[in-house]
């Protein structure tokens, strides 16, 4: 994707061949800053502190974190230590564990002296795989937008999205935004309603930033506006991303997604979830019961950072000093509220049979 006409990815290997560059998403939208990761601990902190975020990007960062660790200590103990350091960085996004399992499987059988080179090679493969998967999601989701556009020729297709499932949440293209970017490039008139997505405001800060810099028409809305728009026919479809999809089709995504799905269901608005196959967790049979929901610091709720009129970045408290807060980072949308799952292998029904038929190798790998 592009930032003011220049192509960027969210993460990459630097020119020195070993360190890792990443866009520091904590600084957006007011500052565009590149961070340099030089150790496994750097990668773990980047994931935990949300310098990088989004399930696919978390997985890619973890893979490079393993490579950085092998550069420092490629022994069996070093491999185990790196895995254990990274796997606990954030609990909800299944791509983290998937990427680490892939890295460990590739590295454990080989000579420790060969592990560093092999680790970078496998991490690069995971990164490129993510890009190709998201291109597939783009094409399959495009058909949905094209079908709506055909029914209202000359009019704009209005898409509602929640949080940031754009290219900043992946290596490139994004998941929920991938079909939108492709539709925009194909000349389809498309407009995106961008939920601000409290408490970290990933929609307002990140989705709006990337759509704007790529030239896609969009409007930022408060989180509670979506239902009103749907009631008045102002949303043609909703497309969101996900951090984990259970085997039964339940979808775990940023807190507030469930409420959007309820509103869409009540108003007959198609509600789609875009996901790469590594986000499917065939080991979880009931998303509401079994997916661990991360609870983050209350400071994310009590404090907000923004730019003042004179250009300074300031953090202010918006909650009374003595008021307790809760900060659940994710919720789970039951499969019954999901119209379809947009994957690299097609738009699937949100159920076990469809997921297993499309990705039998994932079922087999989980069973081992």
C-alpha positions in Angstrom: 0.0 0.0 0.0 1.0 3.6 -0.4 1.8 6.5 1.9 1.5 9.7 -0.2 2.4 7.8 -3.3 5.3 5.8 -1.8 5.0 2.1 -1.2 5.4 0.9 2.3 4.9 -2.3 4.2 4.3 -2.4 8.0 7.4 -4.5 8.7 10.6 -5.4 6.8 14.2 -6.5 7.0 16.5 -3.5 7.1 19.4 -3.0 4.6 21.9 -4.5 7.0 20.2 -7.8 6.4 19.4 -8.7 10.1 17.6 -5.9 12.0 13.9 -5.3 11.5 12.1 -2.1 10.6 8.5 -1.4 11.5 6.1 1.5 11.5 5.6 2.6 15.1 1.8 2.6 15.2 1.6 4.2 18.6 2.8 7.5 17.0 0.2 7.6 14.3 -1.6 9.6 13.0 0.4 12.6 14.1 3.9 11.3 13.5 5.3 8.8 11.0 8.1 7.1 12.9 10.2 4.0 11.9 11.3 1.7 14.8 14.3 -0.6 14.5 14.1 -4.0 16.3 17.4 -5.6 17.1 16.6 -8.3 19.6 13.9 -10.9 20.6 13.0 -8.7 23.5 12.5 -5.7 21.2 10.0 -7.8 19.2 8.2 -8.9 22.4 7.9 -5.3 23.6 6.8 -4.1 20.2 3.9 -6.7 20.3 3.0 -6.2 24.0 3.1 -2.4 23.8 1.3 -2.3 20.4 4.1 -0.7 18.4 2.8 -3.3 16.1 -0.7 -4.8 16.3 -3.2 -6.7 14.2 -3.1 -10.5 14.3 -1.2 -11.1 11.0 1.4 -8.4 11.8 1.9 -9.8 15.3 2.7 -13.2 13.8 5.2 -11.7 11.3 6.8 -9.7 14.1 7.1 -12.8 16.3 8.7 -14.7 13.4 11.3 -12.0 13.0 11.7 -12.0 16.8 12.7 -15.7 16.7 15.2 -14.9 13.9 16.7 -12.1 16.0 16.9 -14.5 18.9 18.7 -17.1 16.8 21.3 -14.5 15.8 22.1 -14.0 19.5 21.8 -17.6 20.8 20.9 -20.5 18.5 21.2 -23.2 21.1 18.2 -25.4 22.1 17.9 -23.4 25.2 18.0 -20.2 23.2 15.2 -21.5 20.9 13.1 -22.4 23.9 13.7 -19.1 25.7 12.8 -17.1 22.6 9.5 -19.1 22.1 8.5 -18.6 25.7 9.3 -14.9 25.6 7.3 -14.2 22.6 4.3 -16.5 23.0 3.0 -14.6 26.1 3.4 -11.1 24.6 -0.4 -10.9 23.8 -2.8 -13.8 24.4 -5.8 -13.4 22.0 -4.4 -13.3 18.5 -3.8 -16.9 17.4 -1.4 -15.8 14.6 1.2 -15.2 17.3 1.3 -18.9 18.4 0.9 -20.1 14.8 4.0 -18.2 13.6 6.0 -19.3 16.6 5.0 -22.9 16.1 6.0 -22.6 12.4 9.4 -21.2 13.4 10.0 -23.8 16.0 9.1 -26.7 13.7 11.5 -25.3 11.1 14.4 -24.7 13.5 14.3 -27.5 16.1 15.5 -30.3 13.8 18.5 -28.5 12.3 22.1 -27.9 13.5 22.1 -24.8 15.9 24.9 -23.3 13.7 22.4 -23.2 10.8 19.5 -21.9 12.7 20.0 -18.1 12.3 20.1 -18.2 8.5 17.1 -20.7 8.4 15.2 -18.5 10.9 15.4 -15.4 8.7 14.5 -17.4 5.6 11.4 -18.9 7.3 10.4 -15.5 8.7 10.7 -14.0 5.2 8.4 -16.8 3.9 5.8 -16.0 6.6 5.9 -12.4 5.7 5.5 -13.0 1.9 2.8 -15.6 2.6 0.8 -13.0 4.5 1.0 -10.6 1.5 -0.2 -13.3 -0.9 -3.0 -14.4 1.4 -4.3 -10.8 1.7 -4.2 -10.4 -2.1 -6.5 -13.5 -2.3 -8.8 -11.9 0.3 -8.9 -8.8 -1.8 -10.0 -10.6 -4.9 -12.6 -12.7 -3.1 -14.0 -9.7 -1.2 -14.0 -7.5 -4.3 -16.8 -9.7 -5.8 -19.1 -8.8 -2.9 -18.5 -5.1 -3.5 -18.9 -5.5 -7.3 -22.2 -7.2 -6.8 -23.6 -4.4 -4.7 -22.2 -1.8 -7.1 -24.0 -3.5 -10.0 -27.3 -3.1 -8.2 -26.9 0.6 -7.8 -25.0 1.8 -10.9 -23.3 5.1 -10.5 -23.9 5.2 -6.8 -21.3 4.8 -4.0 -20.9 1.5 -2.2 -20.8 2.3 1.6 -18.7 0.0 3.7 -18.6 0.1 7.5 -15.5 -1.2 9.3 -14.4 -1.5 12.9 -11.0 -1.1 14.4 -8.0 -1.4 12.0 -7.9 -4.4 9.8 -5.9 -2.5 7.1 -2.4 -2.9 5.8 -1.1 -1.6 9.1 -2.6 -4.7 10.8 -0.9 -7.0 8.3 2.3 -6.9 6.3 0.5 -5.3 3.3 -3.0 -4.9 1.8 -4.9 -5.7 5.0 -7.8 -8.0 5.5 -11.0 -6.1 5.8 -9.6 -3.2 3.8 -8.1 -5.4 1.0 -11.3 -5.6 -1.0 -11.9 -1.9 -0.5 -8.4 -1.0 -1.8 -8.9 -3.2 -4.8 -12.4 -1.8 -5.5 -10.9 1.7 -5.3 -8.1 0.8 -7.8 -10.7 -0.8 -10.2 -12.6 2.5 -10.3 -15.6 1.5 -8.2 -17.0 4.3 -6.1 -16.5 3.2 -2.6 -16.8 5.0 0.7 -15.8 3.7 4.2 -17.5 4.5 7.5 -14.6 4.3 9.9 -15.5 3.5 13.5 -13.3 5.4 15.9 -12.9 2.2 18.0 -12.3 3.2 21.6 -10.4 3.0 23.7 -7.2 3.1 21.6 -9.0 4.7 18.6 -7.4 2.4 16.0 -10.1 3.3 13.5 -9.7 7.1 13.9 -5.9 7.0 14.3 -4.9 4.1 11.9 -7.7 3.2 9.5 -8.5 6.8 8.7 -4.7 7.5 8.3 -4.1 4.7 5.8 -7.3 5.2 3.8 -6.5 9.0 3.6 -2.9 8.5 2.5 -4.1 6.0 -0.1 -6.8 8.3 -1.4 -9.9 6.2 -0.4 -13.0 8.3 0.5 -13.9 7.8 4.2 -15.7 9.3 7.2 -14.7 8.8 10.8 -17.7 8.2 13.1 -18.2 7.7 16.8 -18.5 4.0 17.8 -22.2 4.2 18.5 -23.2 5.7 15.1 -23.2 2.5 13.0 -26.7 1.4 14.0 -28.2 4.7 13.1 -26.5 4.6 9.7 -27.8 1.1 9.1 -31.4 2.1 10.0 -31.3 4.8 7.4 -29.9 2.6 4.6 -26.5 4.3 4.6 -24.4 1.1 5.0 -24.4 -1.5 2.2 -22.2 -4.0 4.0 -19.9 -4.3 7.0 -16.4 -5.8 6.7 -14.3 -6.3 9.8 -11.2 -8.3 10.6 -10.5 -10.8 13.4 -7.8 -11.9 15.8 -9.1 -15.5 16.1 -11.9 -17.5 14.5 -13.0 -20.6 16.3 -13.7 -23.9 14.5 -17.4 -23.3 14.8 -17.2 -19.9 13.0 -17.4 -17.7 16.1 -15.3 -14.5 15.5 -13.1 -12.8 18.1 -12.3 -9.2 17.1 -11.8 -5.8 18.7 -14.3 -4.9 21.5 -17.5 -3.5 20.0 -17.6 -5.8 16.9 -20.4 -7.9 18.5 -22.6 -4.8 18.8 -22.0 -3.9 15.1 -23.0 -7.5 14.1 -26.2 -7.2 16.2 -27.1 -3.9 14.5 -26.3 -5.3 11.0 -28.5 -8.4 11.7 -31.4 -6.3 12.9 -31.2 -4.1 9.8 -30.5 -6.8 7.1 -27.0 -5.5 6.4 -24.5 -8.2 5.3 -21.8 -8.6 7.9 -18.6 -10.1 6.6 -15.3 -11.0 8.4 -12.1 -11.0 6.4 -9.4 -13.3 7.7 -6.2 -15.1 6.6 -6.2 -18.9 7.3 -3.6 -18.7 10.1 -6.3 -16.9 12.1 -8.5 -20.0 12.3 -8.0 -21.9 15.5 -9.4 -25.4 15.0 -8.4 -26.3 18.6 -11.2 -23.9 19.8 -14.7 -25.3 19.4 -16.7 -22.5 21.1 -15.3 -19.0 20.7 -17.4 -17.4 23.5 -16.5 -20.0 26.0 -12.9 -20.8 25.1 -11.1 -17.8 23.5 -9.0 -15.9 26.1 -10.0 -12.2 26.2 -7.1 -9.9 26.9 -7.7 -7.2 29.5 -5.4 -4.3 29.1 -4.3 -1.3 31.2 -7.1 1.0 32.4 -4.9 3.9 31.3 -6.1 3.3 27.8 -9.6 4.1 28.9 -8.8 6.9 31.3 -6.3 8.8 29.2 -6.3 10.1 25.6 -3.5 11.6 23.5 -3.9 14.1 20.7 -2.5 17.1 19.0 -3.3 20.5 20.5 -4.2 23.6 18.5 -0.6 24.8 18.7 0.8 21.5 17.4 1.9 19.9 20.7 1.1 16.2 21.5 -0.6 16.0 24.9 -2.1 13.3 27.0 -5.1 14.2 29.2 -7.2 12.2 31.6 -11.0 12.1 30.8 -12.2 9.9 33.7 -12.6 11.0 37.3 -9.6 10.1 39.4 -11.5 7.7 41.7 -13.6 5.9 39.1 -12.6 2.3 38.4 -12.4 1.3 34.7 -12.5 -2.0 32.8 -10.6 -2.5 29.5 -11.6 -5.7 27.7 -9.7 -5.6 24.4 -11.9 -8.1 22.4 -15.4 -9.6 22.2 -16.7 -12.6 20.4 -19.4 -12.4 17.6 -21.4 -15.7 17.3 -21.3 -17.4 14.0 -25.0 -17.0 13.5 -24.5 -13.2 13.1 -21.8 -13.5 10.4 -22.9 -13.5 6.8 -19.7 -15.0 5.5 -15.9 -15.4 6.1 -13.8 -13.8 3.4 -10.6 -15.9 3.1 -7.9 -16.5 0.5 -9.8 -19.5 -0.7 -13.2 -18.0 -1.1 -16.1 -16.6 0.9 -17.1 -19.3 3.3 -20.1 -20.1 5.5 -19.1 -19.5 9.2 -19.3 -23.1 10.3 -17.0 -26.0 11.0 -17.8 -27.9 7.8 -17.0 -25.0 5.5 -13.8 -24.1 7.3 -12.5 -27.7 7.4 -13.3 -28.3 3.7 -11.4 -25.1 2.7 -8.4 -25.7 4.9 -8.0 -29.4 5.6 -4.3 -29.0 6.2 -5.0 -26.7 9.1 -7.3 -29.3 10.7 -4.7 -32.0 10.2 -1.9 -29.8 11.7 -4.1 -29.0 14.8 -4.8 -32.7 15.4 -1.1 -33.6 15.6 
